Amino acid sequence: MPTLALVRMNGRLDRLAREAGMHPDLVARFIRLGLVDPAEPGAGARLAQAARLRRDLGIGYSGAVLACRLLARIDELEARLRRYER
């Protein structure tokens, strides 16, 4: 994963922050916690999801990251189950 300085230099951090409707420092915090890779598609949506979990449920940053990972895993398993049900 690129360093935060490189991400900021390339403008990805600012782009992600705009996409997710978040402050760049908060995006940087989630990147350091391993929630997203700034170059990965869909990173803005995951950042916004983590911010909503923090706001709506009052969980900490690490808890929001864990919840996002679990929700993504549930989505993956449900998709797999739908394929097997056909």
C-alpha positions as CSV (number, residue, x, y, z in Angstrom):
1,M,0.0,0.0,0.0
2,P,1.4,3.5,-0.8
3,T,2.4,5.8,2.0
4,L,0.0,8.5,3.0
5,A,2.5,11.1,1.7
6,L,2.4,9.6,-1.7
7,V,-1.4,9.3,-1.6
8,R,-1.7,12.9,-0.7
9,M,0.8,14.0,-3.4
10,N,-1.1,12.1,-6.1
11,G,-4.4,13.7,-5.0
12,R,-6.0,10.4,-4.3
13,L,-6.6,11.2,-0.6
14,D,-8.4,14.4,-1.5
15,R,-10.4,12.7,-4.2
16,L,-11.4,10.0,-1.8
17,A,-12.4,12.5,0.8
18,R,-14.6,14.4,-1.7
19,E,-16.1,11.1,-2.9
20,A,-16.9,10.0,0.6
21,G,-17.9,13.4,1.9
22,M,-15.3,13.3,4.6
23,H,-12.3,15.4,5.8
24,P,-9.0,14.2,4.3
25,D,-7.6,13.6,7.8
26,L,-10.4,11.2,8.6
27,V,-9.8,9.4,5.3
28,A,-6.1,9.1,6.2
29,R,-7.0,7.6,9.6
30,F,-9.2,4.9,8.0
31,I,-6.4,4.2,5.4
32,R,-3.9,3.7,8.3
33,L,-6.4,1.3,10.0
34,G,-6.5,-0.7,6.8
35,L,-10.1,-0.1,5.8
36,V,-9.3,0.8,2.2
37,D,-6.5,0.9,-0.3
38,P,-6.8,4.4,-1.9
39,A,-6.3,3.0,-5.4
40,E,-9.0,0.4,-5.0
41,P,-12.4,0.9,-6.7
42,G,-15.3,1.5,-4.3
43,A,-13.0,2.8,-1.6
44,G,-15.1,6.0,-1.2
45,A,-18.3,3.9,-0.6
46,R,-16.5,1.9,2.2
47,L,-15.2,5.1,3.8
48,A,-18.7,6.6,3.8
49,Q,-20.1,3.3,5.3
50,A,-17.5,3.4,8.1
51,A,-18.4,7.1,8.8
52,R,-22.1,6.2,9.0
53,L,-21.4,3.4,11.4
54,R,-19.5,5.7,13.6
55,R,-22.1,8.4,13.5
56,D,-25.2,6.2,13.8
57,L,-24.0,3.5,16.1
58,G,-21.3,5.5,18.0
59,I,-18.6,2.9,17.6
60,G,-14.9,3.7,17.4
61,Y,-12.7,3.8,14.4
62,S,-11.4,0.3,14.8
63,G,-14.9,-1.0,15.4
64,A,-16.2,0.7,12.3
65,V,-13.4,-0.9,10.3
66,L,-14.2,-4.3,11.7
67,A,-18.0,-3.8,11.1
68,C,-17.3,-2.9,7.5
69,R,-15.1,-6.0,7.0
70,L,-17.8,-8.2,8.5
71,L,-20.6,-6.6,6.4
72,A,-18.5,-7.1,3.2
73,R,-17.9,-10.8,4.2
74,I,-21.7,-11.2,4.7
75,D,-22.4,-9.7,1.3
76,E,-19.9,-12.1,-0.2
77,L,-21.4,-15.1,1.5
78,E,-24.9,-14.2,0.6
79,A,-23.9,-13.8,-3.1
80,R,-22.3,-17.2,-3.0
81,L,-25.4,-18.7,-1.4
82,R,-27.6,-17.2,-4.1
83,R,-25.4,-18.8,-6.8
84,Y,-25.8,-22.2,-5.1
85,E,-29.6,-21.8,-4.7
86,R,-30.1,-21.6,-8.5
